[in-house]
């Protein structure tokens, strides 16, 4: 029997094929599905904690002839991911819970479970690659998920296996058929955040903070000049660059350009007001030796955005600032700022603020 | 890897060869429906009538006092809901139970509250026994039924059921005991003991999954849960599962015959196990150890570990045991039993239940004594790392 690997299995095609590939490669594979939340009464047809996914993962493991466990990480996930998600919206930001789930849940808490069963390796169904201890983009540009992985500890890289990162989604599906995993081979991909029922994140906020929380309470739509142009039903319903749900009657298309949680104002403006020339990020994590002020890099400000050229102009303990040579549109606090060089992930951080003027390298 | 070690007999047991043999004709030539008037029916009816008598004999009861059910859960539900629904008109609208019952009782009691009843939970001592003064306070004239499990399935705590039953009866309260873990372990005799209803389950004693029984003392008012034919006097309609009833009867007879010998054997193994574990893990806590308890269950918490990881690690080394109660998804959730007896959440989160039975030998115990402390050491190293 080969070396032991713990595979995080969601019941979807990617992690199922990841497990199948590892079995074929001779690893001693152990499947685990993380129970991360309970829908309670919200989704009566799903009685308990995404039961369908657990059942699918179990069936796949049975077919592959490997043990399957359900791990209850609900309280840690609630604290590290769901609570932060809610707090970020309450601060007028747009969080990415998947990043924190990778950082804290999959590649920290789950690694502890792997340690407990002497698993040398930990595997997931992410479309990304680890080559010689370096995190790289997945080979399928349409599926690349490296953007969500910047926060993991660098020391974990040497234990990570991402078997589907080497292939395209179509190849993964074909392989699912080849492995005889018909149950999940054509399963549609969920675009939703797993713990958000019906894709409506305000339900999660309301449940945790109450329906009358400031983030969900009426406030004003304003222009940059301070003029009030309408009312909204809670700034947590908006994100930078959003057009849906804004007042009409303007000569040009309007976008959310800023959210001011303290006054509950949502600032709207034309497209040019979305332009940023610099970006400040916090909670910075490096997967390579940290870059220095003056160094050049590429940065990506949201999932699927095209990476843009930047220069690191300031690097402090927990905050960095990057000048964007060609600027970027709709830089959104709470989203991830991920550093790349080619397809190598250098690290990343959480966007704190956009700079409208080009930041200057400190002397 | 050495042979796997099964230490989860409180979850289920293998079907005994004698039981399997006893059932076999009913999957073949003796397939009749006991309600039929012809020879095939008569053959099946004979076996079923005998099964009633045989189980009854094991309980010190009469044949008509035994109702076969599909499992222990159904027996518990039938007892709690059947009695409450039959007695609510008398003005007895309360139901008393313990917070350490199996979910089969607890969930049935919750259902009673949805139907307008009143749920009362007894206070427990830290060793998992019913608190006497709480019993006197809660079991009053307005109570329809009081249900107290004889042996707890997680910690093995053994209640003084005959005494509690007597005290309940004195107040006109129907007394039910879930004896799923107790049958074959303790002396049960409906003639000398005053319980009105008693649940048992086949697969805990070497019969298959899918058969249980409820003892119902003559004259006890009981509403059925299902409606249909007149089988078992209408208390449990549906064509009887003759083969499994026969299997349960055989298993029950064997369990009763072997009871005292089995107790001694399991107690010796349990003591060996606990002594060994405490020697190697002096800070381990064995729950419910200070009170009378069953010989086959050890529930142990080791600070600095977590049940989930230990269970996995034990399983991957071929040792099968359990922790808490499994939720629908199969994940480990904190035990309601441990929290009810005041075990701090952190300690409860490391609890492992090892339950002995027919497959247990000294070699099994020694294997656990090798592996378990080693895994604990490892878990602690990782935690401090």
Interface residues (C-beta under 8 A of the other chain):
Chain A: X30 X33 X35 X47 X48 X49 X50 X51 X54 X58 X67 X69 X70 X71 X72 X112 X113 X115 X116 X117 X118
Chain B: X308 X309 X310 X312 X313 X315 X316 X327 X328 X329 X330 X331 X332 X333 X375 X378 X379 X382
